[in-house]
Amino acid sequence: MTNVHVITGGTGGMGKAIAEALNKEDIYLLADVNEERLKQTQQELNDKGIAQVHYQTVDITDQENVRALVQKADSLGELKSIINTAGLSPTMADAKRIVDVNLKGTSIILNAFYEIAQKGTVAVCISSMSGHMVPKEGPYSEILKAPLAEDLHKKMEPFYQTNSGAAYSFSKLGVLLIVEDQAWKWGQKGARIVSVSPGTINTPMGRQEASQSEQMKMLLEKTPLQREGESTEIASAVAFLVSDAASYITGTDLRVDGGTVANLK
């Protein structure tokens, strides 16, 4: 059967670049909240030689939506990768919604797609360099590993309060912790799970943050490579992690941030 790649946030800059970086002969299932953008992205990828592009509107915080996405993916072929790029940045929503999408949504996606994962399947979660700016070990660490608990927000609000930037950092740290925590589980199927932490990236979302956030401007100034990254550079990292060349890499994060985090330590 043909390999199937599922890309959430598939109409975004990273999502499209990742599809272009993988095997054009494979099947792609794009998921996003806006059907018009999905149709447009499907046509764009068709025009670039990717013939088998399917799509489905999905809110990744809705478990029924995600189950339907899993069913569609399973009907198309063998799951080669689930690449979760869907997420919200600090200027896009309030703290609670950011945590719901970035952290709870990631957990819902992973739990659902684990059911159809098989030997050779790879789960790639997009985190952020911001996840590395919160101490990894803290009273919140175990809470972040179980984001579907009903009292998640009650337990986490003392740490991020109503600050969307802090909520973003904690949500992305949670992604890093979940990837480490689930490596054994996915490994029992011969599958892998990894994360990628982009820095300041030249995408519509990245440009929005850079234009509205003084912190993002400061981080860019601290970046050793002295420039923004491009979506194609994230896509290249993801393509490597999905490939057999990365067959012994699991339970870990790859920072693609131009050296920003390293320079802040």
NUVO-430538 format. One record per atom (N, C-alpha, C): residue in one letter; x, y, z. Coordinates in steps of 0.05 Angstrom, whole numbers, plus 32768, in hexadecimal, padded with zeros to 4 digits. Layout:
N
AXYZ;...
REM end
This chain:
265
M80117FE88000;M800080008000;M801180198000;T8006802F7FF7;T801480487FF6;T801680568011;N802D80638016;N80318071802F;N801E80898030;V8014808E8048;V800280A5804D;V801080B78061;H801180D1805B;H801B80E5806D;H800380F78075;V7FFE80FA808E;V7FE9810C8098;V7FF7812580A3;I7FEF813C809A;I7FFB815580A3;I7FE5816780AE;T7FE5816B80C8;T7FD2817E80D4;T7FDD819A80D1;G7FCB81AE80D0;G7FD581C980CA;G7FE081C980AE;G7FD481B9809D;G7FDF81B38082;G7FDE81CB806F;T7FCF81E08076;T7FCF81F78063;T7FE3820D806C;G7FF082098082;G8004821C808B;G801E821B807C;G8030822E8081;G8049822E8073;G805A82158078;M805B820C8090;M806A81F48096;M805D81DB808A;G804281DA808D;G803481C28083;G803881BE8066;K803581D38056;K803981D18039;K805681CA8032;A806981D78040;A808581D2803A;A808C81B58040;I808181AA8055;I8086818E805C;I807C817B8047;A80638180803E;A8058816F8028;A806A816F8010;E807581878009;E808681897FF1;E80A0817B7FF5;A80A98178800E;A80C3816D8014;A80C3814E8015;L80AB81428017;L80A981258018;L80A581197FFD;N80A280FF7FFC;N809F80F17FE2;N808680F97FD3;K808981047FBC;K8072810D7FAC;K806080F67FA3;E806A80DE7FA4;E805980C77F9C;E804880BC7FB3;D804C80C67FCB;D803C80BC7FE1;D802180CB7FE2;I801080C27FF4;I7FF580CE7FF8;I7FF680E1800F;Y7FE980F8800C;Y7FE9810D8021;Y7FCD81138029;L7FC981148043;L7FB0811C804F;L7FB481358060;L7FAA814B8056;L7FAE81658064;L7F96816A8076;A7F9B8174808E;A7F86817A80A1;A7F89819780AA;D7F7381A580AB;D7F7481C180B5;D7F5781C980BB;V7F5381E180C6;V7F3981E980CE;V7F2981F880B8;N7F3781FF80A2;N7F2B8210808D;N7F2A82008073;E7F1281FA8069;E7F1081EA8051;E7F1981F88038;E7F1482128036;E7F1D8221801F;E7F3C8221801C;R7F4982248033;R7F6782238032;R7F708207802B;L7F6281F38034;L7F6A81D8802E;L7F6781D38010;K7F5181DC8003;K7F4E81D97FE7;K7F6481E77FD7;Q7F6A81FF7FE0;Q7F80820E7FD3;Q7F9B82007FD5;T7FA081F67FED;T7FBA81E87FF2;T7FBB81CE7FE1;Q7FA581C07FE0;Q7FA481A87FCF;Q7FAC81AF7FB3;Q7FA181C47FA8;Q7FA781CC7F8C;Q7FC481D47F89;E7FCF81E37F9D;E7FEB81EC7F9C;E7FFD81D47F9B;L7FF881C07FAC;L800981A87FAD;L800581977F93;N7FED81957F89;N7FE981887F6F;N7FFA81947F59;D7FFA81AF7F59;D800981BE7F45;D802781B97F47;K803081B17F5F;K804D81AC7F64;K8054818F7F61;G8041817F7F56;G804781637F50;G803F814F7F64;I803181587F79;I802881457F8E;I800B813E7F86;A800781277F7B;A7FED81217F6F;A7FD881187F83;Q7FE0810A7F97;Q7FCD80FD7FA9;Q7FCA810D7FC3;V7FBB81237FC2;V7FB781347FD9;V7F9A81337FE1;H7F94812A7FF9;H7F79812A8004;H7F79813E801B;Y7F6181468023;Y7F5F8158803A;Y7F468153804B;Q7F47815D8063;Q7F2F815B8075;Q7F3081728089;T7F1A817F808D;T7F19819480A1;T7F18818780BD;V7F2A819180CE;V7F2D818580E8;V7F34819A80FD;D7F2781998114;D7F3081A7812C;D7F3E8192813D;I7F5881958141;I7F678180814E;I7F60817E816C;T7F5181918177;T7F48818F8193;T7F2E817F8195;D7F238177817F;D7F098168817E;D7F10814B8179;Q7F0B813A818D;Q7F13811E8189;Q7F0381108173;E7EEA8117816F;E7EDB810B815A;E7EE68113813F;N7EED812C813C;N7EFA81358123;N7F138125811D;V7F2381228132;V7F3D8114812E;V7F3980F78128;R7F2580EA8135;R7F1F80CE812E;R7F1780CB8111;A7F0880DE8107;A7F0080DD80EB;A7F1880E080D9;L7F2B80F080E1;L7F4380F480D1;L7F5380DA80D1;V7F5580CC80E7;V7F6380B380E8;V7F56809F80D6;Q7F3C809E80D6;Q7F2D808B80C5;Q7F33809080A7;K7F3480AA80A0;K7F3980B08084;K7F5680A9807D;A7F6980AF808E;A7F8580A88089;A7F8780898085;D7F7A807A8097;D7F7C805D8096;D7F718052807C;S7F5D80608071;S7F5080578058;S7F61805C803F;L7F75806E8042;L7F858076802B;L7F9E80658027;G7FA88058803C;G7FC080488039;G7FCD80448054;E7FE7803F8055;E7FF6803A806D;E800180548079;L7FFD80588092;L80068071809F;L8024807280A1;K803180838091;K804E80878093;K8055809C80A7;S804580B280A7;S804B80C780BA;S803280D780C2;I803180DF80DA;I801E80F380E4;I802E810B80ED;I802B812180DF;I803C813980E4;I8029814F80EF;N802C81558108;N801981688115;N802681848115;T801F81948101;T802981B08101;T801381C3810B;A7FFB81BA810F;A7FE581CB8118;A7FEC81D88133;G7FE881F28136;G7FED81FE814F;G7FE7821C814E;L7FE682288166;L7FE182458168;L7FF982528176;S8000826A816C;S801682798178;S800A828E818C;P801B829B819C;P801182AC81B2;P7FFE82C281AA;T800182CD8192;T7FEF82E4818A;T7FD582DA817E;M7FD182C0817B;M7FBA82B6816D;M7FA282AE817E;A7FA682AC8198;A7F9082A281AA;A7F9882A881C7;D7F8482A381D8;D7F8A82A681F5;D7F99828D81FF;A7FA1828F8218;A7FB2827A8224;A7FA5825E8223;K7F8C825D822B;K7F7E8244822C;K7F7C82378211;R7F74824681FC;R7F71823B81E1;R7F8D823181D6;I7FA1824081DC;I7FBC823881D3;I7FC4821D81DF;V7FBF821A81F9;V7FC582008205;V7FB381EA81FA;D7F9A81F081F5;D7F8881DC81EA;D7F9181D281CF;V7F9981E481BE;V7FA181DC81A2;V7FBD81D081A2;N7FD081DE81AE;N7FEC81D581AC;N7FF281BC81BC;L7FE681BA81D3;L7FED81A481E5;L7FD8818E81E4;K7FBF819581EB;K7FAA818181EB;K7FA5817681CF;G7FA6818881BB;G7FA3817F819F;G7FB8816B8197;T7FD18170819E;T7FE7815E8198;T7FE2814281A4;S7FD9814281BD;S7FD4812981CB;S7FBD811981BE;I7FA8812881B6;I7F92811B81A8;I7F9B810E818E;I7FAA811D817F;I7FB581138165;I7FC680FA816A;L7FD880FB817D;L7FEA80E48181;L7FDA80CC818A;N7FC880D0819D;N7FB980B981A7;N7FA880AC8191;A7F9C80BC8180;A7F8B80B1816B;A7F9B80A38155;F7FB180B0814C;F7FC180A48137;F7FD2808C8140;Y7FD7808A8159;Y7FE580738164;Y7FD68059815D;E7FBC805B815C;E7FAC80438156;E7FB18037813B;I7FB980488127;I7FBF803D810D;I7FDD803D8106;A7FED8045811A;A800A80458115;A801480288112;Q802980258103;Q8034800A80FF;Q8052800D80FC;K80607FF780F7;K807D7FF880F4;K8084800C80DE;G8095801F80E4;G809E803380D1;G808F804D80D2;T8079804E80E0;T806A806780E3;T807A807A80F4;V8079809480ED;V808680A980FC;V807380BF8103;A807280C6811C;A806380DD8125;A807680F5812A;V8070810B811D;V808181238120;V806F8139812B;C807781438142;C80688159814F;C80798173814D;I806C81888144;I807A81A18142;I807781AF815E;S808E81B3816B;S808F81C18184;S809981DE817E;S80AC81E8818D;S80B682038189;S80CE8207819A;M80E082198192;M80F6822081A3;M80EC822B81BE;S80D4823681BE;S80C8824081D7;S80C5822B81EC;G80C1821281E3;G80BF81FC81F6;G80D881F68205;H80EF820081FA;H810881FC8207;H810F8213821A;M80FD8227821B;M8102823E822C;M80F4823C8247;V80E88226824C;V80DC82208266;V80EC82088272;P80F38209828B;P810281F38297;P80F381D98293;K810181C58289;K80F581AC8282;K80E9819D829A;E80F7819F82B0;E80EE819282C9;E80E181A682DB;G80C981A182E3;G80BB81B482F5;G80A181A782FF;P809381B48310;P807A81A9831B;P806581A58306;Y806981AF82EE;Y805681AD82D8;Y805C819682C5;S8073818A82C8;S807C817682B3;S8069815F82B0;E8061815282C6;E804F813C82C4;E8033814482BB;I802B815C82C1;I8011816782B8;I80118169829A;L80278174828F;L802881788272;L8028815E8263;K80318149826F;K8032812F8261;K80168122825F;A8003812D826E;A7FE88121826E;A7FD481388268;P7FD581448251;P7FC5815C824C;P7FA781578248;L7F9E813E8246;L7F8281398242;L7F738136825D;A7F82813A8273;A7F758139828D;A7F618151828F;E7F4B814D829C;E7F368161829D;E7F3F817B82AB;D7F52817882BE;D7F5A818F82CE;D7F74819B82C4;L7F7B819782AB;L7F9481A182A0;L7F9681BF82A4;H7F8281CE829C;H7F8581EB829E;H7F8681F582BB;K7F7781E882CC;K7F7781EF82E9;K7F9381EC82F4;K7FA181D682EC;K7FBB81D082F7;K7FD181E282EA;M7FCD81E982D1;M7FE281F882C3;M7FDF821782C5;E7FC7822082CA;E7FC3823E82CB;E7FD6824C82DF;P7FDD824082F5;P7FF0824E8307;P800B825482FA;F8012824482E5;F802C824782D8;F802B825B82C1;Y8015825A82B1;Y8014826D829B;Y80008284829F;Q7FEE828082B3;Q7FDA829482BA;Q7FCA829B82A0;T7FC882B48299;T7FB982BB8280;T7FCC82C4826A;N7FE682BE826D;N7FFA82C7825B;N7FFC82B48243;S7FF582BD822B;S7FF582AC8214;S801182A3820C;G802482B48210;G804082AD820A;G804A8297821C;A804482998235;A804C82848248;A803D826A8242;A8023826C823C;A801482548235;A801F8247821D;Y802882568209;Y8034824B81F1;Y804D823B81F8;S805F82478209;S807882398210;S8072821F821F;F805F82208232;F805982088241;F804C81F3822F;S803B81FC821C;S802E81E8820A;S804381DA81F8;K805781E981F0;K806C81DD81DF;K808081CC81EF;L808581D48208;L809481C2821A;L808581A8821D;G806A81AA8220;G805A81928223;G805D817F820B;V805F818A81F3;V8063817A81DB;V807E816B81DD;L8093817881E6;L80AD816B81E9;L80AB815481FD;L809E81598213;L809C81458228;L808B812D821F;I807681328211;I8065811C8207;I8074810B81F3;V8084811781E2;V8094810781CE;V80A780F581DD;E80B480FF81F1;E80C780EE8201;E80B780D8820F;D80A180DF821B;D809180CD822B;D808580B6821A;Q807F80BC8201;Q807180A781F0;Q8084809781DE;A809E809C81E0;A80B0808E81CE;A80AE807081D2;W80AC806781EB;W80AA804A81F0;W8090803E81E4;K807A804C81E9;K8060804381DF;K8061804081C1;W806A805481B2;W806B80538195;W807F803E818C;G8095803B819B;G80A980278194;G809F800B8194;Q808B800581A5;Q80807FEA81A6;Q80737FE2818C;K806C7FF6817B;K80617FF08161;K80767FF2814B;G808F7FF78153;G80A47FFC813F;G80A180178132;A809380298140;A808E80458136;A809F80588146;R80A38070813B;R80B380848147;R80A3809E814D;I80AC80AD8160;I809F80C68167;I80B580DB816D;V80B380F28160;V80C881078163;V80BA81228163;S80CA8136816A;S80C081528168;S80D58163815A;V80CB8179814F;V80DD818D8143;V80D681A88150;S80EA81B78158;S80E681D18165;S80F181E78153;P80DF81F38143;P80E882098132;P80EE82228143;G810082338138;G8104824D8143;G80F282628135;T80FD82798130;T80EE828E8122;T80EE82878104;I80D6828080FA;I80D4827680DF;I80C3828980CE;N80CC828C80B5;N80BF829E80A2;N80A682918096;T8091829080A6;T80778287809E;T8063829D80A5;P804A829B809B;P803682AF80A3;P803382B180C1;M8033829A80CF;M8030829A80EC;M804982A780F9;G8061829F80EF;G807982AA80F9;G807B82C880F5;R807382D280DE;R807482EF80D8;R806182FE80EA;Q804982F280F0;Q803682FE8102;Q80438302811E;E805082ED8128;E805C82EF8142;E807383038142;A80838303812E;A809A8316812C;A80918333812C;S807A8338811E;S80708353811C;S8063835E8135;Q805A834B8146;Q804A8353815E;Q8058834E8178;S806F83418177;S807C83388190;S809983438192;E809E835381A6;E80B9835C81AB;E80CC834581B2;Q80C1833181C0;Q80D1831A81C7;Q80DB830C81AE;M80CA8309819A;M80D382FB8182;M80E9830B8174;K80E783258174;K80FC83368168;K811683328177;M811583308192;M812C832C81A2;M81398311819C;L812882FC819A;L813282E18194;L814082E08179;L813582EE8165;L814182EE814B;L815D82FB814C;E815F8310815C;E8179831E8160;E818D830C816D;K818482F9817D;K819582E6818C;K819C82CD817C;T819182CB8164;T819582B38154;T81B082B38146;P81C182A0814C;P81DC82A08141;P81DD82A28122;L81CA82958114;L81CB829680F7;L81C082B080EC;Q81B582C280FE;Q81AE82DD80F8;Q819982E080E2;R818682CE80E2;R817082CF80CE;R815982BD80D7;E814282C180CB;E812C82AF80D0;E8131829580C1;G8125828080CB;G8125826780BC;G810F826780A7;E811182558094;E80FC82528080;E80ED82388084;S80D48238807B;S80C38220807F;S80D082088071;T80DF820C805C;T80EC81F6804E;T810181E98060;E810D81F98072;E812181EE8084;E811581DC809A;I80FD81E380A3;I80EE81D280B5;I80E681B980A6;A80DD81BC808D;A80D481A5807D;A80EA81918078;S8102819C8074;S8119818A806F;S811F81798088;A811D8186809F;A8121817780B8;A810C816180BC;V80F3816880B6;V80DD815580B9;V80E0813E80A5;A80E88145808D;A80EB81308078;A8101811C8081;F81168126808D;F812B81148097;F8120810380AD;L8112810E80C0;L810880FF80D7;L80F480EA80CE;V80E580EF80BA;V80D180DC80AF;V80DF80C5809F;S80F680CB8095;S810480B88083;S811180A18092;D8119808C8083;D81278076808F;D8143807D8098;A814D8094808F;A8167809D8098;A816780A480B6;A814F80A980C1;A814C80B080DD;A8140809980ED;S8144808180E3;S8135806A80EE;S813C8063810B;Y8152806E8117;Y815980698133;Y815580828144;I814580958139;I814080AE8148;I812380AE8151;T811F80AE816C;T810480B08177;T810680BB8193;G80EF80C6819C;G80EE80D081B7;G80FE80E981BD;T810480F881A8;T8116810F81AB;T810C8126819A;D8119813D819F;D811281568191;D812981608180;L8123816B8169;L813781788158;L813181968157;R814381A68162;R814081C38160;R814981CD8145;V813881DC8137;V814081E9811E;V813B82078122;D814D82138131;D8148822E813A;D816082418135;G817282398123;G8188824B811D;G819B824F8134;G8199823E8148;G81AA82408160;G81A082528176;T8187825C8174;T817D826F8187;T817E826481A4;V8173824D81A9;V8172824281C4;V818E823F81CF;A81A1823481BF;A81BC823081C8;A81C9824A81D0;N81C2826081C2;N81CE827A81C7;N81C3828781E0;L81AB827E81E9;L819E828A8200;L81A7827C821A;K81B482658218;K81BB82568230;K81D48263823D;
REM end
